[in-house]
Structures are given as structure tokens and as C-alpha cells.
Amino acid sequence: MSLKNISIILVKPQIGENIGATARVMKNFGLSNLILVDPKEQWPNIKAIYTSVKAVDIIHKAKVFKTTKEALSKSDIVFATSARIRNINKKIFSLEEAVQTIRKSKKKISILFGPENAGLSNEDLISSNYLLKIPTDKKYESLNLSHSVSVVAYSLYVSKFKNIEYKNTDKSEIATQKDLFKFYDFLIGNLEKTGFFRPAEKKLFMIKSIKNIFAKQPLTTRELRTLMGIFSSFRKY
């Protein structure tokens, strides 16, 4: 799947800010092809430009058409999003199913989103190959336009990668068991001096609890030095 082959099409968008917000989430998740069909407000739209912030390049190169038919002229596969399942003879995909289908495809794919006030018309839905329903609570299924795009864009983006890993920016080494034992001796020794272990018969249980606190996740040598500095300052105080 290439994200470059996917177009986001907003049909008759009503609010410039929603177009700008859509551009932002598209850029967040690697999408770049924005198509508008008969936007209500004059285009180019200053509200959309301001709202798009650093995704203004997507706004500037967005294509504008008068009709959905014109907008879909170069599409191979079309998904139409709809909150309501209507009486239209189309295969309905869940978001997960749609993403898996798109992931396997190398064709040009368009995803239609309807206007904020009414959603896609039946004619627009008929122009699509498949219907796509974003899962929402049945008590309130209506999503903001840019939010709908963000849910789909995010799902497409994460499906492109089997695993997304983040490198830890802390270059400090993980503390060894020897370092931890030294820290435990330091901490427990100081707690004994303050009379922390009361009553005496619970001392062993309390020591186990203290060690468990610091053993739940790997500590770095830098973090251990910081902790020892903190407890040393308490002792001086």
C-alpha cells in the first residue's frame, strides 16, 4: 500500500476550518492528496489556510471540482463513508476491513466524506464501490468532518507498518543488579537510622515492598544517582 495512491475527497464541505483541520490530520498521517467538491465557502479559503498551519502545502495543491463525478474520474476504487447504513445495494466495510482491503491494493483509491450538515447524498453513495462505516457509539454516531478523516487516516497510517518503534533519547545505561543492591543498601540503611521500620516485626515485609517499587521497571544509572541525591538531601535536612 502506498499512501500516495490514496485521495481524501470532501464533498460540499461547509466550513473552511474543517478543511484546514483535515489537511493537518492528513499530513500527520502521511496523506497528501486532498480533493474538494463544490465547497460552500469561496476557494481558496483563508480560514482553511490559517487552520491548516504547517499543512498549508496540502491546501495550496488541493484540487477542486464542481461534481463528485468529476472528482472521481481518475479513481479506481472508491469508499464512501456514512454514519447511517442506508438501503443501498453496496458492500459495507467496517473500518478495519476497509483498511485491510486498501492495504492490499496498488490501485488509486478515493475515500469520500460528506458535508457536515447532512453527510453524503444517495447519489454520492451510489457512485462508490463500497460503503465504509466508522464504529461509534449508537447513541451519537455523528462525527465532525475532520475527526472522521483523522480516524481513517490514522488507521491507514498504522496499518502501513507492522511495528512502530520509538527510540529512547536517554543515553544513560540501564543500572545493573549490583548498582540496584548498592542503592537498596543505601536507602534501607538511611531508613533504619530514621526509625522508619515500625513496628519491627513488619520490617522484612516493608523492605520487600521498597525493593518491588524500584524493580518494576529498569532504572538507569542516571536515575539511581538522582534518587540517591534526593534521599541524601532528606538525610541532611
C-alpha positions, -999 to 999 in steps of 0.1 A, spaced: 0 0 0 13 34 -9 -3 64 9 4 84 -22 -23 65 -41 -50 75 -16 -71 106 -21 -93 122 6 -124 138 -11 -145 162 9 -179 166 -8 -195 200 -4 -176 209 28 -194 237 47 -167 252 69 -132 264 60 -118 255 93 -128 218 89 -109 217 56 -78 232 72 -81 207 101 -85 179 76 -52 190 59 -35 189 92 -45 153 101 -37 142 66 -2 155 70 1 139 104 -6 105 89 13 107 56 -16 116 32 -12 144 7 -40 142 -19 -69 164 -9 -98 169 -33 -128 192 -27 -162 190 -44 -182 222 -46 -170 238 -12 -196 261 2 -172 289 10 -151 307 -17 -119 289 -26 -90 294 -18 -103 300 17 -83 320 43 -99 301 72 -87 268 58 -52 282 53 -49 295 88 -63 263 104 -40 241 83 -9 256 99 21 236 86 -1 216 63 -8 246 42 10 229 12 -18 204 11 -43 232 10 -25 250 -18 -23 219 -40 -58 207 -33 -79 201 -64 -114 215 -67 -142 201 -88 -179 210 -93 -192 175 -91 -184 142 -74 -184 125 -109 -155 148 -120 -136 143 -88 -138 105 -92 -127 104 -128 -92 91 -121 -101 68 -92 -100 30 -94 -117 21 -61 -140 44 -41 -150 41 -5 -179 63 8 -181 70 45 -215 70 61 -227 71 97 -261 57 86 -265 24 69 -290 31 41 -310 9 18 -283 9 -10 -270 -23 -25 -234 -19 -16 -210 -40 4 -205 -23 38 -170 -25 53 -160 -19 89 -131 4 92 -108 -25 99 -120 -44 68 -116 -13 46 -81 -7 58 -71 -43 51 -86 -41 16 -68 -8 9 -36 -22 23 -35 -50 -3 -43 -27 -32 -19 -9 -55 -47 10 -73 -58 46 -70 -82 48 -41 -105 76 -31 -123 80 2 -154 102 2 -165 123 32 -198 141 31 -208 177 42 -211 185 79 -248 192 78 -261 161 61 -234 136 51 -231 121 16 -262 120 -7 -276 88 -20 -262 97 -54 -227 101 -40 -230 67 -22 -241 51 -54 -210 65 -71 -188 45 -47 -178 8 -49 -180 3 -11 -195 19 20 -173 25 50 -187 28 85 -166 42 113 -175 25 146 -191 49 170 -215 47 200 -250 42 187 -263 69 210 -244 95 190 -229 84 156 -223 118 140 -186 127 138 -171 161 129 -157 160 94 -120 164 103 -124 139 131 -138 113 106 -108 119 84 -84 116 113 -98 82 124 -95 68 89 -61 84 82 -46 71 115 -59 36 108 -43 37 73 -10 50 86 -5 25 114 -15 -4 91 14 5 68 39 -5 95 40 -39 112 56 -23 143 62 13 151 91 17 175 104 48 193 140 51 203 147 62 239 165 95 239 181 89 273 216 76 265 222 66 302 229 29 307 204 6 325 215 1 361 230 -34 369 218 -55 397 250 -46 415 240 -9 412 205 -17 425 218 -37 455 241 -8 464 211 16 462 190 -7 483 217 -8 510 220 29 509 182 35 511 174 9 537 204 19 559 192 55 559 156 45 567 168 24 596 185 55 610 153 75 608 133 47 626 112 42 595 107 4 601 80 3 627 67 -20 640 99 -41 639 80 -73 630 70 -57 597 105 -47 587 111 -76 562 78 -71 545 84 -33 542 119 -39 527 104 -63 501 78 -36 492 105 -10 488 126 -32 465 95 -41 445 88 -4 439 122 2 422 123 -32 405 91 -29 385 109 -13 355 145 -9 346 162 21 361 191 39 345 224 47 363 215 84 360 181 78 377 197 59 405 222 87 411 193 112 411 174 90 437 204 87 459 209 125 457 173 131 467 175 107 497 208 122 507 193 157 508 164 144 530 190 130 554 209 163 556 176 181 562 
